[in-house]
Amino acid sequence: MNTPTLAARRRSLFWRIHFWAALIASPFVLVATLTGMLYIFTPQIEAYLYGHLERVTPPSGAAMLPLDAMVLAARGAVPAGLEIQSVLPPAGPRDALKVGFGPPSRVAGEHANHAPAAAGAAAPAGAAARPATDLAKRTVFVDPYSARVLGTQVDQDRFSEWARRLHSRLLQGEALRWMIELAASWMLVMLLTGVYLWWPQSNQPALPRAGVRGRQGWRQWHAFLGVALGVLSLAMVLTGITWSKYAGNQVRAVRDWAGQASPQVPPHLHSMPTGGPQLNYQQAWQRVQALVPGVPVALTPPRGPHGLWRAASADRPHPGNRFELVLNAYDGSVLYRAGWERQTAFGKATAVGIPFHRGELGLWNQALLLVFAAGVLFSTVSGWVMFFKRRRAGQLGLPKLLPGAWHTAPPWAVVLGIGLCVLMPLLALSTLVLLALEIVLGRARLRAQPA
């Protein structure tokens, strides 16, 4: 009886791990890919659904009204118990003003309901008498030429929010979030082991060959597309893991330990009253435009007499325009400023990677993700086709594990595996379960062998 070579035993080990990873991850990969394909086209879908709220037709020769008049109109369209959390001035002549409202923050304290007054605008008559029965976050859309309220939308009802919750947690709140994270962890293992199994050998060509049919034909295209899309797969998995619950906490801990956290606004900043009024919305907007010209912005008004004007980039398709500004509420002097040049390497990677994951960088981004999604669907389905073609009736269909295979794992793979388990707690727990299952299966196989 010939003893299997080291390479053969090691290959059988990686093949076994690849199978377990695919078994765990593939159902969720299918769901995530299908829901992600829907999410890719969010800009076009929302342009169709909400164009009447977000777009306006400028009257001939008309100029936009002062920002304060628009904000005042938006303030009158919501309950008095809500405070202004963000103001997105029109980025172009056809854009509506967007004012975000939400429940009073603890930071605002007793001044929570006085943001309009603190920003130089008086509350509309009768607004204080309105009952605050609904404190859900919402956005009010205002025509910048007439200050007419175009409509109000609860943030949770927006298509992008629904599609995001469908993609990340299947509309189940936190109940299924851990399962999505588990699948993403094993998808990373599936990708890495797949690359190892594909790696060209003397008897295994790297590129698919024409005319190959049957299970071998499925296999060569499955491997080739899986590796060809590997960089994109890695980017999508890693960016998804950064905002997951358990692995995300580990990633953030490593980021902070390595000094790669994004710059933060110092907590001690505040404005000192000078005897005059605070800057109003129009003045604050003009000040920000002078400091960061040509970039769509989101403004946050000051809370109380010591509050601050804050501004940040609202230009999602261009991560390089990312900035954060903190201004003295009375004279507009810059108290804090952080632009792209101050971002850490990790901050820049996430600033580009997360919008890329969401398809927010433009049509090229959407087209690339659509091709990627089609490739993932084929790779996943073809994997199951190969499984059922190999599986014999009445058997589990597990890839054959050669004797001594578990002892052939290369040191780099052991180190990498331990590192991934430390980084992803759900991967570590599920790995322990699989190892226990492998022990049970191994003992059952030994008992089944003839004496």
C-alpha positions in Angstrom: 0.0 0.0 0.0 1.4 3.4 -1.1 1.7 6.0 1.6 0.1 9.3 0.5 2.6 12.1 -0.1 2.8 15.1 2.1 1.4 17.3 -0.6 -1.6 14.9 -1.1 -2.4 14.8 2.6 -2.1 18.6 3.0 -4.3 19.1 -0.1 -7.0 16.8 1.4 -6.9 18.9 4.6 -7.4 22.2 2.8 -10.1 20.6 0.7 -11.9 19.4 3.9 -11.7 22.9 5.5 -12.9 24.5 2.2 -15.9 22.2 2.2 -16.9 23.1 5.8 -16.4 26.8 5.1 -18.6 26.5 2.0 -21.2 24.5 3.9 -21.5 27.2 6.6 -21.1 30.3 4.4 -22.8 29.5 1.1 -26.4 29.9 2.1 -25.8 33.3 3.6 -23.5 34.2 0.7 -26.4 33.6 -1.7 -28.8 35.7 0.4 -26.2 38.5 0.8 -25.4 38.5 -2.9 -29.0 38.7 -4.0 -29.9 41.4 -1.5 -26.6 43.2 -2.3 -27.5 43.2 -6.0 -30.7 45.0 -5.0 -28.8 47.5 -2.8 -26.3 48.3 -5.6 -29.1 50.2 -7.5 -30.2 52.2 -4.5 -29.3 55.6 -6.1 -31.4 54.9 -9.2 -34.3 53.4 -7.2 -34.4 56.3 -4.8 -34.1 58.9 -7.6 -37.3 57.3 -9.0 -39.1 57.0 -5.7 -38.1 60.3 -4.1 -37.3 62.6 -7.0 -40.3 64.7 -6.2 -38.8 65.4 -2.7 -35.1 65.8 -3.5 -35.2 67.6 -6.9 -36.8 71.0 -7.8 -37.2 73.0 -10.9 -35.6 76.5 -10.4 -37.9 79.3 -11.5 -36.4 81.4 -14.3 -34.0 84.0 -12.9 -34.9 83.2 -9.3 -32.3 83.0 -6.5 -32.3 80.7 -3.5 -33.8 82.1 -0.3 -31.6 82.5 2.8 -30.9 79.2 4.5 -32.7 80.3 7.7 -36.0 80.8 5.9 -35.8 77.2 4.6 -34.9 75.8 8.0 -37.7 77.7 9.6 -40.2 76.2 7.2 -38.8 72.7 7.9 -39.0 73.3 11.7 -42.7 74.0 11.4 -43.3 70.7 9.7 -42.3 68.4 12.6 -43.3 68.1 16.3 -41.7 70.5 18.7 -40.1 67.6 20.7 -37.7 67.0 17.8 -34.4 68.8 17.4 -32.4 69.7 14.3 -29.6 67.2 13.9 -28.3 68.0 10.5 -28.9 70.5 7.6 -27.8 69.6 4.1 -27.9 72.8 2.0 -28.6 72.4 -1.7 -25.4 71.2 -3.5 -26.7 72.4 -6.8 -29.5 74.6 -8.3 -31.9 71.6 -8.7 -31.4 70.1 -5.2 -33.8 70.5 -2.3 -32.8 71.4 1.2 -32.7 68.4 3.6 -33.2 69.0 7.3 -32.7 66.0 9.6 -34.6 65.9 12.9 -34.4 63.5 15.8 -35.0 63.1 19.6 -33.1 65.5 21.8 -29.6 64.4 22.6 -28.2 64.2 26.1 -25.5 66.6 25.0 -28.1 69.2 24.2 -29.5 69.1 27.7 -31.9 71.8 28.6 -31.2 73.6 25.2 -32.3 70.6 23.1 -35.5 72.4 21.9 -33.8 75.7 21.3 -31.5 74.9 18.4 -33.3 77.1 16.0 -33.1 80.1 18.3 -29.5 79.4 19.1 -28.7 79.4 15.4 -30.3 82.8 14.9 -33.8 81.6 13.8 -37.0 82.0 15.8 -39.3 79.1 16.3 -42.5 79.3 14.2 -45.6 80.5 16.0 -47.5 77.8 17.7 -44.7 75.2 17.3 -44.2 74.8 21.1 -47.9 73.9 21.5 -47.6 70.9 19.2 -47.5 67.5 21.0 -44.3 65.5 20.5 -46.0 62.2 20.1 -43.7 60.8 17.4 -39.9 61.1 18.0 -38.8 59.0 15.1 -35.9 60.4 13.1 -37.1 62.0 9.9 -36.0 64.3 7.1 -37.9 67.3 5.9 -37.4 68.4 2.2 -37.8 72.1 1.4 -37.8 74.0 -1.9 -34.9 76.5 -1.7 -36.7 79.0 -3.9 -40.0 79.2 -2.2 -39.4 77.7 1.3 -42.3 75.3 0.5 -42.1 72.0 2.4 -42.0 69.3 -0.3 -42.6 66.4 2.2 -41.4 64.7 5.3 -39.9 61.2 5.4 -39.2 58.9 8.4 -35.6 57.7 8.0 -36.5 54.1 8.7 -39.1 54.2 5.8 -36.5 55.1 3.2 -35.7 52.4 0.6 -31.9 52.6 1.3 -32.5 51.9 5.0 -34.8 49.0 4.3 -32.4 47.5 1.7 -29.5 47.9 4.2 -31.3 46.1 7.0 -32.4 43.4 4.5 -28.8 42.9 3.4 -27.1 43.0 6.8 -29.6 41.3 9.1 -32.6 40.1 6.9 -34.9 42.7 8.5 -34.5 40.9 11.9 -32.8 43.6 14.0 -30.0 42.0 16.0 -31.5 38.5 16.0 -29.6 37.3 12.8 -26.7 39.7 12.8 -24.4 37.1 14.4 -25.3 34.6 11.7 -24.3 37.0 9.0 -21.0 37.7 10.8 -20.4 33.9 11.1 -21.0 33.5 7.4 -18.6 36.4 6.6 -15.9 34.8 8.8 -16.2 31.5 7.0 -16.4 33.1 3.6 -12.9 34.5 4.3 -11.7 31.0 5.1 -13.4 29.7 2.0 -11.6 32.3 -0.1 -8.2 31.6 1.4 -8.4 27.8 1.1 -9.9 28.1 -2.4 -6.8 30.0 -3.5 -4.6 27.3 -2.1 -6.5 24.6 -3.8 -6.4 26.5 -7.1 -2.7 27.3 -7.0 -1.3 26.0 -10.3 0.6 22.7 -10.1 2.4 20.7 -12.7 -0.7 18.7 -13.5 -3.2 21.5 -13.0 -3.5 24.5 -15.4 -4.3 27.9 -14.0 -6.7 28.8 -16.8 -9.8 26.9 -17.8 -9.5 24.7 -20.8 -12.0 24.6 -23.6 -14.1 21.5 -24.2 -13.9 20.2 -20.6 -17.3 19.0 -19.5 -18.9 17.3 -16.5 -17.7 17.8 -13.0 -14.2 18.8 -14.2 -15.7 21.6 -16.3 -17.7 22.9 -13.4 -14.6 22.7 -11.2 -12.2 24.6 -13.4 -14.6 27.5 -13.9 -15.6 27.4 -10.2 -11.9 27.7 -9.2 -10.9 30.3 -11.8 -13.8 32.7 -11.1 -13.4 32.3 -7.4 -9.7 33.3 -7.6 -10.3 36.0 -10.4 -12.7 37.7 -8.1 -10.6 37.1 -5.0 -9.4 40.6 -4.5 -12.9 41.9 -4.8 -14.2 39.2 -2.5 -11.5 40.0 0.1 -12.4 43.7 -0.1 -16.1 43.0 0.3 -15.6 40.6 3.2 -13.1 42.8 5.1 -15.2 45.9 4.8 -18.3 44.0 5.9 -16.4 42.6 8.9 -15.3 46.1 10.0 -18.9 47.1 10.9 -19.9 43.7 12.3 -20.6 43.3 16.0 -18.0 40.9 17.5 -15.3 40.9 14.9 -15.8 44.6 14.4 -15.0 45.3 18.0 -11.8 43.3 17.6 -10.8 45.2 14.5 -11.4 48.5 16.2 -9.4 47.4 19.2 -6.4 46.5 16.9 -6.9 49.8 15.0 -6.7 51.8 18.2 -3.7 49.8 19.5 -1.9 50.5 16.2 -2.7 54.2 16.5 -4.8 54.1 13.3 -8.0 55.6 14.8 -9.4 58.6 12.8 -8.7 62.0 14.3 -11.4 63.0 16.9 -12.8 66.4 17.8 -11.3 67.4 21.2 -14.1 67.1 23.8 -13.2 70.4 25.6 -14.1 72.7 22.7 -16.8 75.3 23.3 -17.9 78.8 22.2 -17.7 81.8 24.5 -20.6 84.3 24.3 -19.3 87.7 23.1 -22.4 89.7 23.7 -23.6 89.4 20.1 -25.7 86.7 18.4 -24.5 83.4 17.2 -24.0 82.9 13.4 -27.2 82.0 11.7 -27.5 79.2 9.2 -26.8 81.3 6.2 -23.7 82.8 7.8 -22.4 79.5 9.0 -22.9 77.9 5.5 -21.1 80.8 3.8 -18.2 80.4 6.3 -17.9 76.7 5.6 -18.1 77.3 1.8 -15.2 79.7 2.1 -13.1 77.1 3.9 -14.1 74.1 1.8 -15.3 75.4 -1.5 -17.2 73.1 -3.9 -17.9 70.3 -1.4 -21.5 69.4 -0.4 -21.7 69.8 3.4 -23.9 68.7 6.3 -24.2 71.3 9.1 -25.0 70.7 12.7 -26.2 73.8 14.7 -24.9 74.8 18.1 -26.7 73.6 21.3 -27.0 76.4 23.7 -24.8 79.5 24.3 -21.6 77.5 24.5 -22.5 75.3 21.5 -20.5 74.9 18.3 -21.2 75.0 14.6 -20.1 71.7 13.0 -19.7 70.8 9.4 -18.7 67.5 7.6 -18.6 66.4 4.0 -21.8 65.0 2.4 -20.0 64.1 -0.8 -20.1 60.2 -0.6 -18.9 59.6 -4.2 -15.6 61.4 -3.4 -14.0 60.1 -0.2 -11.0 62.4 -0.8 -13.3 65.4 0.0 -13.9 64.0 3.5 -13.5 66.7 6.2 -14.7 67.8 9.6 -14.9 71.4 10.8 -15.8 72.9 14.2 -16.4 76.6 14.3 -16.9 79.1 17.0 -20.6 79.8 17.0 -20.2 83.6 17.3 -17.4 84.6 15.0 -16.9 81.5 12.8 -13.3 81.0 13.8 -11.9 77.5 13.2 -11.5 75.6 16.4 -10.8 72.2 14.8 -10.3 71.0 11.2 -9.4 67.5 9.9 -9.3 66.8 6.2 -8.2 63.8 4.1 -4.5 64.6 4.8 -5.0 64.0 8.5 -6.7 60.6 8.1 -4.7 57.5 9.1 -4.1 54.7 6.6 -6.8 52.7 8.2 -9.2 55.7 8.1 -8.5 56.2 4.4 -9.0 52.5 3.6 -12.4 52.4 5.3 -13.4 55.8 3.8 -12.9 54.3 0.4 -13.7 50.6 1.1 -17.1 51.1 2.8 -18.6 53.4 0.0 -17.1 50.9 -2.5 -18.9 48.1 -0.7 -22.1 50.0 -1.0 -21.7 51.0 -4.6 -21.6 54.7 -3.8 -18.6 55.7 -5.9 -20.4 56.0 -9.2 -21.7 53.9 -12.1 -18.3 52.1 -12.6 -18.6 51.0 -9.0 -22.1 49.7 -9.5 -21.2 47.9 -12.7 -18.1 46.2 -11.1 -20.2 45.0 -8.1 -22.8 43.6 -10.5 -20.2 41.6 -12.3 -18.8 40.5 -9.0 -22.2 39.5 -7.7 -22.8 37.4 -10.8 -19.5 35.7 -10.4 -20.2 34.9 -6.7 -23.5 33.4 -7.6 -22.0 31.2 -10.2 -19.1 30.2 -7.9 -21.5 29.3 -5.1 -24.0 27.4 -7.2 -21.3 25.5 -9.1 -19.8 24.4 -5.8 -23.0 22.8 -4.8 -23.4 21.2 -8.3 -19.9 19.6 -7.9 -20.9 18.4 -4.4 -24.0 16.6 -5.7 -22.1 15.2 -8.7 -19.5 13.7 -6.3 -21.8 12.6 -3.5 -22.9 9.0 -3.6 -26.4 8.0 -2.5 -26.6 7.2 1.2 -23.3 9.0 2.0 -22.5 12.4 3.6 -20.4 13.4 0.7 -17.5 14.8 2.8 -14.2 15.3 0.9 -11.9 12.4 1.7 -9.4 13.1 4.5 -6.2 11.2 4.0 -4.6 9.6 7.1 -2.4 12.0 9.1 -3.8 15.0 7.2 -4.4 17.1 10.3 -0.7 16.9 11.1 0.4 18.3 7.7 -0.9 21.9 8.2 2.0 24.3 7.3 3.1 26.6 10.1 2.0 29.7 8.2 -1.5 28.3 7.9 -1.6 27.5 11.7 -0.5 31.1 12.5 -3.0 32.6 10.1 -5.8 30.4 11.5 -5.0 31.4 15.1 -4.9 35.1 14.1 -8.2 34.9 12.3 -9.8 33.1 15.3 -8.5 35.8 17.6 -9.8 38.5 15.3 -13.2 36.8 14.7 -14.6 35.3 17.9 -17.5 33.6 16.1 -15.0 31.8 13.8 -13.2 30.6 16.9 -16.3 29.2 18.5 -17.5 27.5 15.4 -14.1 26.1 14.7 -14.1 24.3 18.1 -17.5 22.8 17.2 -16.2 21.6 13.9 -13.1 20.1 15.5 -15.3 18.2 17.9 -17.4 17.0 15.0 -14.3 15.8 13.1 -13.2 13.8 16.2 -16.6 12.1 16.3 -16.5 11.4 12.6 -13.0 10.1 12.9 -13.9 7.7 15.6 -16.9 6.5 13.8 -14.8 5.8 10.7 -12.3 3.8 12.8 -15.1 1.7 14.2 -16.5 1.0 10.8 -13.2 -0.3 9.5 -12.9 -4.2 9.4 -10.6 -5.7 12.1 
